[in-house]
Amino acid sequence: MNAACFVLTGYNNTRIYDVAKLRDLCHQEYRARLVLVTDQPRPQDAAAADVVIAVPLGLLGQLAPDDAPDAAAVAGQVAAQLGHHGLRPIGVLPFSDRGVVLGAHLAARFGLPGAEPTRAAIGLDKHRFRAVEAASDDHPTGYTPLRSLVVHSFAEFEAAVARFGGTAFVKPTSEGNSRGCQLVPDLAACPALWTALEPYHDRGVMVETLVTGAREYSWDFVGGARWLTEKRTTPGRFRAEFQQVVPAPLDEVQTALLDQAGAHVRALVSPANGAFHTELFLLEQGVAAVETNMRPGGMHIWDLARLAFPGFDPWREWLRWSTGGAMRPSRPEAQAVSGIRMLRAPRDGVVVSTPDVAAVADELGIPLHDAELCTSPGQQVRAEVADNAGFVGQIILVADDVVTLLDRLDELSAAIEERIDVDVRAR
């Protein structure tokens, strides 16, 4: 008899720790194995999953060249490998942007809950999402669709920026982790920015209205449960996310506005999908969608939810939903406030030494939930962060109220960063 398994399609960047977490839950809750499907297996993958299957994921569902692999055919390859291992899927979990379309096809193939295969790409391809958004004539009150154009040449890029009044925000059509996201301050900056966006020319670059003075949030959803997360991004040319706070400190009117917008985006894209991380702008008058992601949010957002909402575990909810498809609408109640702050190098150069983060927190009398420094002596670092992968570490704290949490995040992060010794002469 075939053994039960969950199929996890991809993971983003360094999130192998979440793969291992899910594997343990599969074992404990369902006595099932975890199969990781990825396009480029790494040594750590085998240690985090029970079985690793390699298939092409990179271009599935995107506005890609004609020779891009067919998602249904790749799903067939995965099904054959599962049969070879004697495994029977009981849940499919799209865990990376590039695994969304494959996950939808696998779920359909095995009769399991998942996004509609014909609509899954809307949540992956930013241009397709904007097209669906623009075509809708049933937006909720206060929801503002953003103007957007896709360009493939410098002439088109410059013309689009000019059309938007000489400023804009640009991003790849299908990419995550804030890679390639940049502000266009004026037409004079277009040549240099177009050169920097060269890796994304073939698939297209999104040029959108530049939104200023807005606050950023995400509408996080799993199996019917939803909450709002406050996000902070770096100022300047790039827009990397450096802080998340759960639950977002909002009044009832703001909460209702953002919650309504998140639910609207889910309905536009694929309400049958089990997990969403939809990024939103709270404007002076209303709300706008930045983008939607049909998978768990990054930067430990689901772990922050576990800390803020006792008794609620998004990972368990995701597994539960994937086995039966039942949505259990809820808004978890907070009994604490949790937050993550990403750490930056104090200056450009080569790292000489790093501090003991736990010792710094203890010295300041700040309770530390978790921390990680991902830089070490001899490593080249830059003070300017170009995307979410450019930080040198992170801290996670929990407090009774948001004022205390933010004060502690500021104090501890500043103390750690100033203790990272960087030799500027070695740049």
N, C-alpha and C positions, 0 to 999 in steps of 0.2 A: 504494500500500500504506500502511495506517495506521502511524503512528509509535508506538513503545512509550512508555509513560508510567507513572509512579507517581502515585496519587491520595492526597493528604494532606488529611484532613478536619479542618480547623480548626487553630488553635494558641492556646495559653493566654496571654492578657495580652501581655507584651512579648517573647515567645519567637520573634520573627521571625528572630533570629540562627540558631536551630536549623533554621528552614525553609531558609535559604540554605545551611547546612551540608549538609542532605539533598539539596538541588538539585545541589550540586557532586558529591556521591557518586553520585547517579543518572547524571550525565553521565560520570563517570570509570569507574564500575564496570559500568554497563549500557547506556551510550549511549542513555539514556532521558531523557525530559523529566519535570519535576515539575509537577503540577497542584495548586494550592491551592484547596480548596473552603471558603468562608467565608461568613458571613451579612452581614458589614459590611466590605467591602473598604476597605483603607486605602492611602494613597499608597505606603507602603513595601512592600506586598505584591507589587506588580508587579516590584519590583527583586529580590525574594527568590525568586520562583517563575517558571517559564516561562509558565504560563497561570493566570489567576485566574477562578474561577467563583463567582458569588454565588447562594446559595440560603438559605432559612430554616433555621437550625440550633437556635435557642434553646430550643424546647420539645419537640424530637423525643425520644420515649421516656419523657418525664417524666409524673408525675401532674399533668396540665395541663388547661386548659379544653377543652371539647368541640371548639372550632374550631382546635385545634393541628394543624399540618400532618402528613400521613401520611408516615412514613419511606420506605415503598416508592415513593410518588408522587414524593417529592423525589429519590430515587435515580434514578427515570426521567428527571427533569429534568436531572440531572447527566450521565446516559448520553447524552441527546440533545445536550447541549453538547459532550461529548467527541467524538461523531460529527461535529458541525459543525466541530470543529477538526482532524478527521482523526487522532484519537488512539486508541490501543488500550491499555487498562490491563493491566499485568503485575504490579501489586501495589497493595494498598490499605492505607493507614497512618492509623488513627484517632489523631490527635495531640492532641485536646482532649476534655474530658469531653463537651461538647455535640456532638462529632463521632463519638462511639462508636457510637451506634445507626445513623446514616447509613453509617458505615464498614462495619458488619456487613451492611447491606442491599446496599451496592455490591459487596462481596466476593461475596456469594451470587449477585448478578445476573450477575457476570462469571465465576463459577466459580473464584474465587481464595480463598486462605486467609483466614479471619476468624472472628470470634465468631458463634455461632448467633444469627440475628436475633431469635428469640423470647426469648433470654436476655441479650442485650446490655444491656438497660435495667437489669438487676440490678446491673451494675457502675456504673451512672450514678446511679440513684435509691437513696439511702441507706436509705429505708424498705423498699424491696423487698429489698435485701440483708439487712436485719435479719429480715425475714419468712422468707426462705430459710434463714438461719442458725438461727432459732428452730425451724424445721420439721425440721431435720436431727437424726437420732438416732444419728449416727455420728461425733461429734467426737473428735479424737485426745486422748489423755491430757494433761491440763493445760490444755486449751482451754476458756475460759470465755465463753459468749455474753453480751453486755451487754443489759440490759433497755432497752426503747425504746418510746416512744409518739410518734405524730404528732398535732399539735394545729393547729386553725385559728382558735381564738378565745381571748380572754384567759381566760375561765372554764376552758376546757379546759387551757390552759397552767398556770394556777395550781393546778388540781386535780392535774395530772401531777407538778408539783414537790412538792406535798404528799405524793403517793403514793410518791415516791422518798425521802421522809424530810426534805424541806425544802431540799435542795440538789440540783443537777443540772448537766448540761452541755447546751447547746442549739446547734443548727446547722441551716441550711436543708436541706431534703431533697435538693436537687439544685443544688449550688454548689461551686466550688473556691476555691483560693487562700486558704483559711481565712476567707473572707468570712462574716460573721455568726456565727462561732463564739465563744461566750461562756460564762463560768461563772456559775451562779446560786448566790450564796452563802447566800441565805435567801429566805423567802416575801416579805419586805418589798421585795426588789429586783425582784419580778415586774412591777409596772406600768411602770417605766422600761425594763426590758429588752424587754417586749412592744412598746413604742412603737419602740424601736430596731430591732426585727425586722420592722417594717411592710412593707418590700419583699418579704418572703417569706411573708406571711400567706396569700395565695391558694393557693400551691403546698404550703403546710404547713411546720411547724417541727418538727424532731426534738427530743424531750426524752429524754435518756439518763442512765443512772447516772453520777454523778460519780466518776471514778477518780482517786484521790490516791496519791502515793508510788510511782508507776510510772515506768519509763523507757520512752522512745519510740524505735521503730525502724521502718524500712521494709524490706519484702521486695521487692527489685527483680528483675525477670524479663524476659528477652527471648530468644525463640527456643529456650528450653530452658536457657539460662545464667541463674544466679541468684546474688545476693549480698545481704548485709545492710548497711544504712546506719544509722548512729546519728544521730538527730535531736534537736535541743534546741529547746524552745519558750519563749516569753516567759512570765514569771509574771504573776499578776494577773488582771484580768477577761477579757482577750483571750488567745488562744492562737495567736500567729503564730510561724512557724518561723524561727529566726535562725541555725541552724548545722546542717550535715550533715558527717559524717565517714565515709569509705570506706577500708577495710572497717570495720565496727563492731567496736570492741574488746570481744570476748566470749570466754568460755571455751567448751569443746566442748559442755557440757551446755546452756548458754544458746543457742548457735548451733543445735543440733539442735532445741530446742524452738521457736524462732522460725521456722526453716526449715520444720518440719513444719506450723506454723500457716499460713504463707504458701501452701504447697502445698495445704493443705486449703481455704483460701478460694478459690484458683484453681479447684479441683475443684467447689466449690459454685456458682461463678458461670458460667464458660465456659472450659473447658480448651482449646478450639480457638483462643482469642485469643492473639496473639503477644507482647503486652507487658502487664505488670502493675506497678503501684506500690501495694502493699498496706501500709497503716500499721498498726502493731501496738503494743500495750502489753505490756511485760515486767513482770509482777506479782511480788509476793513468792512466790506460789504459782501458777505457771502463766503463761498468756498470753491476751490478748484482742485481737480485731480492732477497730481504730478505724474504718477504712473501706477500701474497695478502689477502685482507679482502673485502668481498662483502657487505659492509655496510658503513655508514658514519664514518669518522675518529674520534677518541676521542680527549680529551684535547682541546675542543672548536675550533677545526680546522675550522669547517664550520662557526662558529661565527667570527673567525679571518678573514675569507674570506669576510664576510659581511662588516667588518670594512675597509679592504684594497681595496675592489672593490665596490665602491658606486653604488647602483642600482642593484647589484647582490645579490640574496638571495638563497643560496643552498637549504634551507628547502622548499621554494616555488617551486623551480625547481624539487625537488624530488616528491612532490605531483603532479605537472603537469605531469611529466613523467609517474607516476604510473597509471594515469587515461587513458592514450592513447598510451604510448610507444614511442612517437616521440622523437628522439634524435636531439638536436639542437647544433651542434658542435660550440664551441666558446672557446676563451681564454680570460677571463675577464681582463680588463685593470686596473692596480693599480693606485690609487691616494694617497696612504699612505702605510705605513708598520706597521703591527700589530704583536704582539708577546705575548706569555704566558710563564711565568717562574714558575716552581713548587718550593715550599719552603721546606727546610729541617730543622730538629731539629739540634741545634748547638752541642749537645752532648747527650749521653745516660742518661736516668734518668726519673724523674717525673716532669711534667710541673708545675711551681709555678704560673706564670702569663704570659700573652701575650699582645703585644702592640696593639694600635689602628692603623691599617694599613693606613687608610685615613689620620690620623694626621701625621704619619711618612712621607708619600708622600708629604703632604702639607709643612711640615718643610723643605723638600729637594727641593721644587719647581718643583716636577715631576707630571704632569697631570696623574691622575689615572683613567683608564676606568672602571676597575672592580677588585675586590679582595675577597678572602675568606681565613679565617683561620679555619681549621677543627680539631684543637686541643684545649684543654681547661685545666684549672688547675686540677690536679689530674690524668691526663692521662700519661701513660707510653709511652715514645718515644725512638726511636733509631736514631743515626746519620747516620748509614749505611742504604741505601734504597735498599730493595731486589726486589721490583717491583713497578709498577706505583701507587699502593695503599699505598705506604709507606711514601708519602710526607705529610707535615702538613698544606699545604695551597697553594695558587697560586695568582699571580698578572697578569693582562692583561693591556698592554699599547699600545698606538698608537702614531706614530711619522711620520714626513715628510720623514725621510731617515733612512736607516738601522743602520748607525753608531750611530746616536742619540738614536735610540731604544735600541740597545744592551748596550750602556753606562748606560742608565736609568734602564734597567732590572738588570744590575749588581749592580748598586748603591742602588737601592731600596730594592732588595732582601737581600743584605748583611746587610742593616740597620734593616730590619725587623727580620731577623734570629738572629742577635746579641742581639735583645731586647726580645727574647723568653727566659724567665728565667727557667732554668731546674736544679733541685736539683739532683746532681749526687749521693748523699749519699742514695737516696731512690731507687736506681736501684734494 
